[in-house]
Amino acid sequence: MEFFEAVKRRRSIRKFTEKAVPNEVIEKALAAAILAPNSSNTQTWDFYWVQTPEKKAKLVKYCLNQSAARSANQLIVIVADYKLWKRSHKPLIQWVKDSRAPKIVLEYYKKLIPFTYRAGFFNAFTPIKVCISFFTGLVRPMMRIPRGTLGLQEVAIKSAALAAENFVLAIAAQDYDSCMMEGFDEWRVKHLLGLSWFSSRVVMVIGVGESHERGTWGPQMRLPLDQVVHKV
């Protein structure tokens, strides 16, 4: 399917048919998801493909029993966790070395990434980061965030959201449908998946299936471009 056709096909489907979605479709979409752009290539995301009937039933309940979850054939949970920078740190350094990237790139991954992502015990490093960014920012432009854990979570969430978009477009390109859901009990979903209570965030629960004939409420509604695009 041509890219813009996939973009137009993708809709938030509220009700799916009983048609099964082959595992190969999900696997291909997940492979596309991890190709999404992300902050410094730290890849602070995880994808939980909920397959066991017991966990699927609980996840549907934790998604407030909404029809998009209840009728979905497949359920994927996309999670962001800024602490996952440690998982990619050594492989990234090796990748930089193997790629013979400029020395400044190696220094970036060896020094700046750990400095950025380490918040310290009870955010102990945050005041130091605030002082550095404040005084440096007086003499030159610089990035002001992330500083503490909330800023780091925000960065990880942005990356995971980009991966979610890749995923649903890949689903649409394979002639299936999806719904990205934000209506869920995050605490219970975390418990179900065994996630960290402090650093992890459940970004999306995505239902996948074939759209029912009443899968949407009507034609897609978007504000006109001239209301949202600002040429400055």
Secondary structure, DSSP 8 states (H G I E B T S, - for coil): --HHHHHHH--B-S-B-S----HHHHHHHHHHHTTS--GGG---EEEEEE-SHHHHHHHHHHTTT-HHHHS-SEEEEEEEEGGGHHHHHHHHHHHHHHHT--HHHHHIIIIIHHHHH---GGGTTHHHHHHHHHHHHTTS-------SHHHHHHHHHHHHHHHHHHHHHHHHHTT-EEEEE--S-HHHHHHHHT--TTTEEEEEEEEEE-B-TTSSSSS-----HHHH----
